Amino acid sequence: MNIIQASTLELQGDEAYYWMYSRYLDWGYFDHPPMVALFIRIGDSIMHNELGLRLITVLTSSASIYLMWLILKEYAADALAFVLVISGVFIFHIYGFTTTPDAPLFFFTVLFYYLYKQYLKWDTWTLTVLLGITVACLLYSKYNSILIIGFTLIANLKLLKRGSFWGIVVLAVVLYVPHIIWQVNHGYPSINYHLFERSSDTYSFSNTFSYLPGQLLMAGPLIGWFLFYKAYTISIKDTFIRCLMVNCLGTLLFFFISSAKGEVQPQWTFILFAPLVMLAVIHFKQQGGWPKWLLPLAVVNVSIIIIVRVIIIGGFGFAKTYGHLKSYYGFKEWTHIVKQKAGNNYVVMSEGFQNPSKYNYYTNSLKCFAYDNRYYRLTQFDIWPMGDSIQHKKVYYLTYYPVKGLSTDTINIEAGKWYGGWVNDVRTYQKVIFDTDSIKVTASPGQKKVFDLTVKNPYPFPISFADKGYQHPVFFEACLFKRDSIINAQEAGGDFKNISLQPGERTHYTFSVNSPLEKGDFNLIFSLRTDPFWGSKNSRIIKLTVK
């Protein structure tokens, strides 16, 4: 079923985005480490289609199941119980073919457990090297892999006394150094995004309230509750079972606490389902079997999942209209229509990173650039050199909304509705960053706050904010937001136009910002804007509190 679904479903937006990772292989990316790019590059080099992109995920997800079985065989686990449980875990069906960073993370998680169980019995340098490489692969897969490493150590602090344990640590760190260097050279974008920009300023009860039911659903629509119950009531009879328990419970609690800072997406907890399955199946063996009523319930459970998968494969009923599922359909047609209008010219979109990535994938090119509005989060598009290539070029600008005096085309198909038109002599500055030491500022209503901004030219060519030689003038603005809505944009003085910088050169600019008359909490960003675009996000978010 994974092969069928991988072959027939169009790409989900994130998958297309990670395909672009594979076109720009590097030691790191804005959102994630690079392992997913390597997975995709291998499969895509074999065949450029949906199955090729997802091929390594399909193979490693099957390998993960087999490795779990090898672990459980040492506990004389019941094969039928394993089949019933593993086939009924809903999240395995979703991410058994979907290629995101969770795919390599899950595979290396299970491989880590397999090797770690052997390491507990045999303290050999062969296992030390294999574990060191595996831990590095975990870290190169996704940042929440640190939970697996940390919880495993917490479950067995005696590891600190093993000389070979420190060999694992040293080898993993050495192998991970290239990614650390990448982060340093790019200003720690992943740390800033995941720890600061991604966190919500306000608590949402719905995020916490929906978290646990969501985890039960991912474990199986009908049997999920029972798996959690059996996993958390197991008798801990050895070090490895304790490791599984600490990882399973610790991961669940960690993301439960994280729900206070924003939505926890289902795939973030993917790593807890490997220990969950193994704990439940081991518990069945401990108690001498599983209850008779579980068999019919498990059969109905997996039948429901299979029916849902068949509906999605065929694109029947709710599949093309429900939530994110509809993003799997209609984008091949959309790409063909846009390509006909744009020809071999660059396409610029302002609606996130997913649809531009789909256009690039289905045209097998790098001709679509995501130039998002100034309050949208930064993405890898803000690092890649694509934006450099469109300067002074004529581009086809595609938007969700009609732009007065620009939009001449309307594309209205099953995938959605877009408006298109041509922009001559493009001018953008989305890579320019204005740094300030003031991350949190307090002001009184209407008070003028002065910011000393450091601006650096990150481009490999000189830049100038003068308008001579350009069709579209550039505006430097201080933008104040209340939650996600802009309430004010204050333009810089005319002296801003005097700034010219050689590659790598820095200078300072003083910007006076009038705080709102209304009391409350606001977000302030500095933005460079050229028509007809909304402007880019050229600074970190500054928290402005008006008292």
Secondary structure, 3 states (H helix, E strand, C coil): CHHHHHHHCCCCHHHHHHHHHHHCCCCCCCCCCCHHHHHHHHHHHHCCCHHHHHHHHHHHHHHHHHHHHHHHHCCCCCHHHHHHHHHHCHHHHHCCCCCCCHHHHHHHHHHHHHHHHHHHHCCCHHHHHHHHHHHHHHHHHCCCHHHHHHHHHHHCHHHHHCHHHHHHHHHHHHHHHHHHHHHHHCCCHHHHHHHHHCCCCCCCHHHHHHHHHHHHHHHCCCCHHHHHHHHHCCCCCCHHHHHHHHHHHHHHHHHHHHHHHCCCCHHHHHHHHHHHHHHHHHHHHHCCCCCCCHHHHHHHHHHHHHHHHHHHHHCCHHHHCCHHHHHHCCHHHHHHHHHHHHCCCEEEECCCCHHHHHHHHHHCCCCEEECCCCCCCCCHHHCCCHHHHCCCCCEEEEECCCCCCCCCEEEEECCEEEEEEEECCCCCCCCCEEECCCCEEEECCCCEEEEEEEEECCCCCCEECCCCCCCCCEEEEEEEEECCEEEEEEECCHHHHHCEECCCCEEEEEEEEECCCCCEEEEEEEEEEECCCCCCCCCCCEEEEEC
